[in-house]
């Protein structure tokens, strides 16, 4: 039952990603965080269903990471959000994993 629930969430995320891609957005990876995302079972299911490389922020406070990234750009510490995210991810020990394939 637990795996069925995780699969349901993953398919919901995949539907959102697909709709956004149809609207012109591009995704090369998905980043998951939170309690369930720490599970080695949850991460590959989400990556596989979405067909994307998965990642996690590698920090204990991922909810604060977004505002910190934007704040660094606004304060002049980084030239772009992309550069600020790269600096934050590397500094926070971010990690990536490949989609699980049977």
Secondary structure, DSSP 4 states (H G I P E B T S, - for coil): -HHHHHHHHHHHHHHHHHHHHHTT---SEEE--STGGGSHHHHHHHHHHHTSEEEE--STTHHHHHHHHHHHHHTTS-SSHHHHHHHHHHHTT-EEEPPP--
